[in-house]
Amino acid sequence: MDGKSFGDDLGRLIDGGRPNTYSEESLRDIHRQIAGGENPLEKPETLRWEDQVGISRIVNRRVLELDPLPTPAAVLAELPLSPAAQDIVAYSRDEVRACLYEQDDRLLVIVGPCSVHDPRAALDYARRLAALRDELEGELLIVMRVYFEKPRTTVGWKGLINDPDIDGSHNMQKGLLLARKTLLGVLDAGVAAATEFLEPTSPQYIADAISWGAIGARNTESQVHRQLASGLSMPIGFKNATDGSVKAAVNGCFASAQQHTFFGIDHMGRACAVETLGNPDCHVVLRGSIHGPNYDRQSVEDAMAMIRDEMPADTAAAHGLVVDCSHGNSGKDERQQARVVENIAARIAAGERGISGIMMESFLEGGNQPAAPLPQLVYGKSITDKCISWPETARLLRLLADSVKARRWA
């Protein structure tokens, strides 16, 4: 799939978008009018939904727009998984489970951009990764990071789904379609995909294409996300909290293994009471914290001791964990991240157990750059966290494969 056909295809699917034209001054005026009991967004001649159903207009006083989105069913029907893509998702989920339950002695490696901002570059990366995956598949189970939603500590670019044009226009219909089309391209390259689930509604649009999912450090204590994980069809990694609490992630795994009933939507976009079976394939991800790293041998042993005290023996969490080599474990420095990978490779080669997989943030170019509209950006360079360059990524993946070979002999 070349860049032109990719863009032409999207052009047929997407009917433009409304930019957010509210200035800071106009927003201040709106807040003043709301405080005075007015609704500045109301037009006297407009028949609003509140009037149609006969309720007070007291609701949505601070909501600027309610832009309808296509239903998940419509998007999945427009952009379905091919039979080959369905096969990749199905067997790669089973392979991930086998690694997590120690039935497969390969190392699970979740590797790819911190976040996808340029689908063309992401697909370029996927094709390169596919070739390397074929070379190393005897030792590594490689799944590509294809992240579309970014949690922010305060504010910032929220990811491709939320703002695909990286200009504040927040054309979410375009973002949803673009994200799904990117996933289809990654699967067409023969590579399984991983993502972080942030919004509780967005999985209905993309989860059928995902083989491994993450609940981030900011959401690992969230009941909404634990309920969500209990109904997802793939293994889910819960990251330790930003303050370093592994207990929070263990609690997330335990809660997600249980049955739940909660508010949600179905694929027709209807509000539903969702009843889930529970997900026993949830596991802990050590990602460091504001206090420093936790990828060292002692931290892994301590975490596994806590996990085995809390989790049933027949769950994925009780068998091993995943180490995120970025974030708090590297101070978001791509050079330190490479050193973390090297450290873990040496320990695996020496026979250390308990590490089922690792995560790496990697892109075509190393480092990162400030967010801006696509034409202004360096191709293949992250606009969020710093990433390891492709040549260094290839070196590190081969090093990890060699470490798995050494562990087998040891």
VENURWO-V350920 format. One record per helix or strand of 2 or more residues. SS is the DSSP state (@ for helix, = for strand). FROM is the first residue (numbers start at 1). LEN is the number of residues. If there is no record, write none. Layout:
# VENURWO-V350920
SS/FROM/LEN
SS/FROM/LEN
This chain:
# VENURWO-V350920
@/3/11
@/24/12
@/49/5
@/72/7
@/83/18
=/107/6
@/119/18
=/140/6
@/172/17
=/193/4
@/203/7
=/212/4
@/223/9
=/235/5
@/246/11
=/261/5
=/271/5
=/283/4
@/297/14
@/316/3
=/321/4
@/327/3
@/334/16
=/355/8
=/367/2
@/374/3
=/387/2
@/390/20
